[in-house]
Structures are given as C-alpha cells and as structure tokens.
Amino acid sequence: MTAAPLAVTLGDPAGIGPEIIVKAWSALRHEGPAFVVLGDARALASASSAGAAIIRPVGLPAEAAAVFEQALPVLDLPLNSAVIAGQPSAAAAPAIVRWIETAAGLALSGVVSGVVTAPIAKAPLYEAGFGFPGHTEFLGELTAAASHPGARGPIMMLTAQDLRVTLVTIHEPLASVPSLLTVERIVNAGLVTAQALVRDFGIRTPRLAVTGLNPHAGESGSIGREEVDVIRPAIRVLRDQGVDATGPYPSDSLFHAEARTRYDAALCMYHDQALIPVKMLDFWGGVNVTLGLPIIRTSPDHGVGFDIAGRGVARPDSLMAAIRLAAQMAARRHGR
C-alpha cells in the first residue's frame, strides 16, 4: 500500500515559507518523501525562478505522488489579496488559518500521513483575532476531539542530530514559569515524551533526563525550592509509572556530547533552556515536533525570516529535515 503524502502548509506567505518549500521540493523531488502544499499557488510560483511552470494544482492530496517528480503539487487555497515578500499583513491571516485547519482535517481523516508547517508570524495573526500562542497550541485545539492512545499533548519537542528536548512550559514569560510548574504538568509532559519515543521514534525503553529550574538544580533547596517541592516528586511519579526518568540535572552540564549519550530525550522546564542547546548544536537542521496528538506534525525550527524574504537566500535545510522526520514518524506509527 502506498503511503499517503505529507501535507505542507505554506505558513506566512510574506515570509520565507514559499521559497524554502520550492527549494525543498527541488531537493527531494526524485527521492521523496512526497508532499502536497496547502496554500496559494501564485505565492509559490512567485518564489521560483521558473514561476508557474513547476506548480501543479491538484484536486486531491492522493494525486501528489504521481506528479511529485515533475512538479510541485499544490492544493490551491488562494489568498484574498496580493502578498509582498517581507511585508506581513493581517489580511492574509484567514488564509493562513484555513491552510492549517485543512491540513489537520486531512491528517485526522488519513488522507495525508502527517503535517509539516512552514513558519507563521504571531503579530499579524493576533491582529486578525487569532487566539493561540502558536501552531502547537492551535493544533492541540483542532485535534482535541479525536481519540489518541496514551497521555495527551500538545507537547513541544525539538530535535537536532542526536539531541531531543521536550518542554514543560512553552511560550510563557520567564517570570511566570515557576508558578506554572506542577507535579501534574511535569508528569504529563514526561509521559507524552516517553510514549512518543516508543511509538514514533522506535525507542523501546526510552530514558528521560529531567532538568532542574534553578542554577545547579537548586543545590538541595538553597538556590530555589522548585526541584525539591515539584520536580523531584514528579520524577518519582514518572518512575512509579514505569518511565526511566532521572534528575533533576543542572542544565548547564546536560547537553555536551558525552552527556547526550546517557538519555534519549531531555525534559526541560522552559523555552530557552531547551531551544538554546538545539540551536547551538545544529542551527540549520533543527526540527520542531508536536507530541501527544492523534496526528503527526513537524516544522522547521526557525521563524518567518521577513528580513530575507524574496531575496532567494533562505536555506531549506530545516524544512527538509522536518519533512523527512514526519515521513519516518508516519512509517513507524503505521507499521511500514
């Protein structure tokens, strides 16, 4: 049975999304994995020196595989107004949201095997009334009614080379993080991570390294109580539930090469604690993965790049890594 294609959403059409999608297709067209773009065909054509000649509108995602080597298949969901590269506009927000909603629906129905999202900018979406911090939370809401085995996300994972990190808190002000850390929240993030490592990454007995929050992981409570009062109890619960979780570890000594051999994923307490080591290790090749959903979703680990949009210099490395990882996860999840 031929695998369903992936769905790639266009992201903000004024950013580098169209350009890196065209470049990713050019690099992957012969070897795959095949994908269909959900977005505006004209915006994609404008991002290629070949123009519309390489774009192939399709009526169904299933048509993508047959044309993928010759042309970039697009499920054309047009914008209502023209887009200027590097100039974001709230006028594009309804289309951007529609592309994401459509991709999620296609994935839930099995028409596509997973979703890869090109970057979106939050400010234009907020201006148009978008009510979510980002893709991760929005996809969690879109898939909330669908059944999912095991603990539920969304939980954000970032991967780069041999490093995987997941986050307990995501897009939260740093000052709010201590009050948001609870035993229940850490345990759920740990369970989602461990189950995803088995189901989607093929790791039979995953090992989790749990970070502390404070310098030196709190020094037994002398530099903060979160490790003693919240994080250690959460690790005990995870272990009681069969998860090989250890810590809390000082994050300043958890990410060097030797340390990374001792765990399969690091469970981090806040955004920058997780993202800085990933981007230091492989800035161009990092991938964002949403765990704990009934669908597969990955994305490049970078933003919209309005400052370089339209100049032809954006690199597709991270998007290509996200496409490949989504295909690998789909193959494992569906037993191929």
matplotlib code that plots the C-alpha trace (Angstrom):
import matplotlib.pyplot as plt

x = [0.0, 1.4, 1.8, -0.3, 1.6, 2.5, 0.7, 3.0, 1.3, 2.6, 3.0, 3.1, 3.2, 5.2, 7.9, 10.4, 7.9, 7.2, 10.9, 12.0, 9.1, 10.1, 13.7, 12.8, 10.7, 13.6, 16.0, 13.5, 11.6, 13.5, 13.9, 10.8, 9.1, 6.2, 4.2, 1.4, 1.4, -1.7, -1.6, -1.7, -0.3, 0.6, 2.6, 4.6, 5.1, 6.5, 9.1, 10.6, 12.7, 10.7, 7.4, 4.2, 5.9, 6.9, 3.5, 0.8, -2.6, -4.2, -7.8, -6.9, -3.7, -3.6, -2.6, 0.6, 2.8, 2.1, 3.3, 5.8, 8.9, 7.8, 6.1, 5.3, 1.7, -0.5, -4.0, -4.7, -6.5, -6.0, -5.3, -7.9, -5.2, -1.7, 1.3, 4.5, 7.6, 8.9, 5.7, 3.4, -0.3, -3.2, -5.2, -3.5, -4.5, -7.8, -6.0, -3.1, -5.5, -7.5, -4.4, -3.6, -7.2, -7.4, -4.1, -5.2, -8.5, -6.8, -4.4, -7.2, -9.0, -5.9, -5.8, -2.3, 0.1, 1.3, 1.5, 4.6, 4.0, 6.1, 6.6, 3.9, 4.3, 2.2, 1.6, -0.4, -2.5, -3.1, -4.1, -6.7, -8.1, -6.1, -6.4, -3.5, 0.2, 1.3, 1.0, 1.4, -1.5, -3.7, -3.2, -3.9, -7.3, -8.0, -7.4, -8.8, -12.0, -10.1, -9.0, -5.4, -3.7, -1.8, -1.1, -2.3, -0.3, 0.4, 4.0, 6.7, 9.9, 12.9, 15.4, 18.9, 21.4, 21.4, 19.6, 15.9, 14.4, 10.8, 9.3, 7.0, 6.2, 6.4, 5.6, 5.4, 7.2, 10.2, 8.8, 5.7, 7.5, 8.0, 4.3, 3.3, 5.4, 3.3, 3.8, 0.9, 2.2, 5.7, 4.4, 2.1, 5.0, 7.2, 4.6, 3.8, 7.6, 8.2, 5.2, 6.1, 9.7, 8.4, 5.6, 7.1, 10.9, 11.2, 13.0, 11.7, 12.9, 13.4, 15.5, 14.4, 16.8, 14.8, 16.4, 16.2, 14.9, 17.4, 21.2, 22.9, 19.4, 18.7, 21.6, 19.2, 16.9, 19.5, 19.0, 15.3, 12.8, 11.2, 13.5, 12.7, 9.0, 7.9, 10.4, 11.8, 8.2, 7.3, 10.3, 9.2, 5.7, 7.1, 9.3, 6.3, 4.5, 7.3, 9.2, 13.0, 13.3, 16.3, 17.3, 16.8, 20.1, 21.7, 21.0, 24.5, 26.1, 23.4, 23.9, 27.5, 28.4, 29.2, 26.1, 23.8, 24.8, 23.0, 19.5, 17.1, 15.3, 15.8, 12.7, 13.2, 11.3, 11.1, 11.6, 15.2, 16.5, 15.6, 16.0, 19.4, 21.3, 19.3, 20.2, 23.8, 24.2, 22.6, 21.0, 20.1, 18.9, 16.7, 13.1, 10.1, 7.8, 4.4, 3.9, 0.8, -1.6, -3.6, -1.7, 2.0, 3.2, 6.7, 8.1, 11.4, 13.0, 13.2, 10.9, 9.4, 12.5, 10.8, 14.2, 15.4, 12.1, 12.1, 15.9, 16.4, 18.9, 16.7, 18.0, 15.6, 17.7, 15.4, 12.2, 13.8, 14.7, 11.1, 9.7, 12.0, 11.3, 7.5, 7.7, 9.8, 7.4, 4.4, 6.1, 6.7, 3.3, 1.6, 3.9, 5.7]
y = [0.0, 3.4, 5.8, 8.9, 12.1, 14.6, 18.0, 21.1, 24.3, 27.5, 29.5, 33.3, 33.9, 37.1, 35.2, 32.6, 29.8, 29.8, 29.9, 27.1, 24.9, 25.3, 24.6, 21.6, 20.2, 20.7, 18.8, 16.0, 15.6, 12.4, 10.6, 11.9, 11.8, 13.2, 16.1, 18.3, 22.0, 23.6, 27.3, 29.9, 28.6, 32.1, 32.8, 29.6, 30.4, 33.8, 32.2, 30.2, 31.5, 29.0, 30.6, 28.7, 26.1, 24.0, 24.3, 21.6, 22.3, 19.1, 18.3, 15.7, 15.0, 11.5, 12.9, 14.3, 11.2, 10.8, 14.3, 15.0, 14.3, 16.6, 19.4, 20.7, 19.6, 22.3, 22.1, 25.7, 27.6, 31.2, 34.4, 37.2, 39.8, 40.1, 39.5, 41.4, 39.5, 40.8, 42.8, 40.8, 41.7, 40.7, 40.4, 37.0, 35.7, 34.0, 32.0, 31.0, 29.7, 27.9, 26.1, 24.8, 23.8, 22.0, 20.1, 19.0, 17.7, 15.8, 14.2, 13.2, 11.6, 9.7, 11.5, 12.7, 10.9, 13.9, 17.7, 19.9, 23.6, 26.4, 29.3, 31.7, 35.2, 35.7, 39.5, 39.6, 36.7, 38.3, 41.5, 39.5, 37.8, 34.6, 33.3, 30.9, 31.4, 29.4, 26.3, 23.9, 25.1, 25.6, 22.1, 20.8, 22.5, 21.4, 17.7, 17.8, 15.8, 12.9, 9.9, 9.4, 6.4, 7.3, 10.7, 13.8, 16.8, 19.0, 18.8, 20.5, 18.6, 20.0, 17.6, 18.2, 15.5, 13.2, 15.6, 15.6, 18.0, 18.5, 21.4, 21.5, 25.2, 26.7, 30.3, 31.7, 34.7, 33.6, 35.2, 33.0, 29.7, 28.8, 29.2, 27.1, 24.1, 21.5, 17.8, 17.0, 19.1, 17.7, 14.1, 14.6, 16.0, 13.1, 10.5, 12.1, 12.2, 8.6, 7.2, 9.2, 7.9, 4.4, 5.0, 7.5, 7.1, 3.3, 3.5, 0.5, 1.6, 5.4, 7.2, 10.7, 13.2, 15.9, 19.3, 21.5, 25.0, 26.9, 27.1, 23.9, 22.3, 24.3, 23.0, 20.9, 23.9, 26.5, 28.2, 27.7, 25.1, 24.0, 21.0, 19.8, 20.6, 19.9, 18.4, 15.6, 14.4, 14.5, 12.3, 9.8, 9.6, 9.1, 6.2, 4.7, 4.7, 2.8, 5.7, 5.6, 9.3, 10.7, 14.1, 16.9, 17.8, 21.2, 22.2, 23.8, 20.3, 18.2, 18.9, 18.3, 15.3, 12.8, 13.7, 13.2, 9.5, 8.9, 9.8, 9.6, 12.9, 15.8, 17.1, 20.9, 23.3, 26.3, 27.5, 28.8, 26.0, 23.6, 25.7, 27.2, 23.8, 22.6, 25.7, 25.7, 22.1, 22.4, 25.8, 25.0, 21.4, 21.6, 20.3, 21.2, 18.2, 18.3, 15.2, 13.7, 14.4, 12.0, 13.4, 13.8, 17.4, 18.7, 22.1, 23.8, 25.2, 28.8, 31.8, 33.6, 35.5, 38.6, 40.3, 38.0, 37.1, 37.5, 37.6, 34.0, 33.3, 31.3, 27.8, 24.9, 22.6, 22.7, 22.2, 19.3, 17.7, 18.3, 16.6, 13.6, 13.2, 13.4, 10.6, 8.5, 9.0, 8.2, 5.0, 3.9, 4.8, 2.9, -0.1, 0.4]
z = [0.0, -1.0, 1.9, 1.8, 1.1, 3.7, 3.8, 3.9, 4.9, 3.3, 6.5, 6.3, 2.5, 3.0, 4.8, 3.5, 3.6, -0.2, -1.1, 1.2, 0.1, -3.5, -2.6, -0.5, -3.4, -5.8, -3.5, -2.7, -5.9, -7.0, -3.7, -1.7, 0.6, -1.5, -0.1, -1.2, -0.4, 1.2, 0.2, -2.5, -5.8, -7.1, -3.9, -4.6, -8.2, -7.3, -5.1, -8.0, -10.9, -13.1, -12.0, -12.5, -14.7, -11.7, -9.9, -10.4, -8.8, -7.7, -6.6, -4.1, -2.0, -3.3, -6.7, -5.3, -5.6, -9.3, -10.2, -7.5, -9.5, -12.3, -10.5, -7.0, -6.2, -4.6, -3.1, -4.1, -1.4, -2.6, -0.7, -0.9, -1.7, -3.1, -0.9, -0.9, 0.3, 3.6, 4.4, 6.6, 6.7, 8.8, 5.6, 5.0, 8.4, 7.4, 4.6, 6.9, 9.5, 6.8, 5.5, 9.0, 9.7, 6.4, 6.9, 10.4, 9.0, 6.2, 8.7, 11.0, 8.2, 7.0, 3.6, 4.4, 6.6, 8.6, 8.6, 8.2, 8.9, 7.4, 9.8, 10.8, 12.4, 15.5, 15.4, 12.1, 13.3, 16.6, 14.8, 13.0, 16.2, 16.3, 19.8, 20.2, 21.1, 18.1, 15.9, 18.8, 20.8, 17.8, 16.5, 20.0, 19.9, 16.3, 17.3, 20.8, 19.9, 18.2, 20.1, 20.9, 22.8, 25.9, 27.5, 25.6, 24.4, 22.8, 24.0, 22.0, 21.1, 19.3, 17.7, 16.2, 15.4, 18.5, 20.8, 21.6, 24.1, 25.2, 27.1, 30.2, 29.6, 26.1, 25.2, 28.7, 30.2, 32.2, 35.3, 35.1, 34.8, 38.5, 39.3, 36.2, 37.2, 38.9, 39.5, 37.2, 34.4, 34.5, 34.8, 31.7, 29.7, 30.7, 29.8, 26.5, 25.7, 26.7, 24.8, 21.7, 21.8, 21.7, 19.2, 16.8, 17.2, 17.7, 21.1, 23.1, 26.6, 26.5, 29.0, 30.1, 31.7, 33.6, 34.1, 37.1, 37.0, 39.1, 38.9, 40.0, 40.1, 43.2, 45.4, 47.6, 48.0, 48.8, 45.4, 45.0, 46.1, 42.8, 42.5, 46.0, 46.1, 42.5, 40.1, 42.3, 43.3, 39.6, 38.7, 41.4, 39.9, 36.4, 37.7, 39.6, 36.2, 34.5, 32.9, 33.2, 34.4, 36.3, 37.6, 38.2, 36.5, 36.2, 32.6, 32.1, 32.1, 30.4, 26.7, 25.9, 23.7, 26.5, 28.5, 25.4, 25.3, 28.6, 27.7, 24.7, 25.5, 28.0, 29.6, 30.1, 32.2, 29.9, 26.3, 26.1, 28.4, 25.6, 22.4, 23.1, 23.1, 20.0, 18.0, 19.2, 18.1, 14.6, 13.9, 10.3, 10.8, 13.9, 13.8, 15.9, 16.6, 18.4, 20.5, 22.1, 19.2, 17.1, 14.0, 13.2, 13.0, 12.4, 11.4, 10.8, 13.9, 12.7, 12.0, 9.1, 8.0, 6.8, 6.6, 3.9, 2.2, -1.6, -1.8, -2.8, 0.1, 2.6, 3.4, 3.2, 5.5, 8.5, 6.4, 4.6, 7.9, 9.2, 6.1, 6.4, 10.1, 9.6, 7.0, 9.3, 12.2, 9.9, 8.8, 12.4, 13.6, 10.7, 10.8, 7.5]

ax = plt.figure().add_subplot(projection="3d")
ax.plot(x, y, z, "-o")
ax.set_aspect("equal")
plt.show()
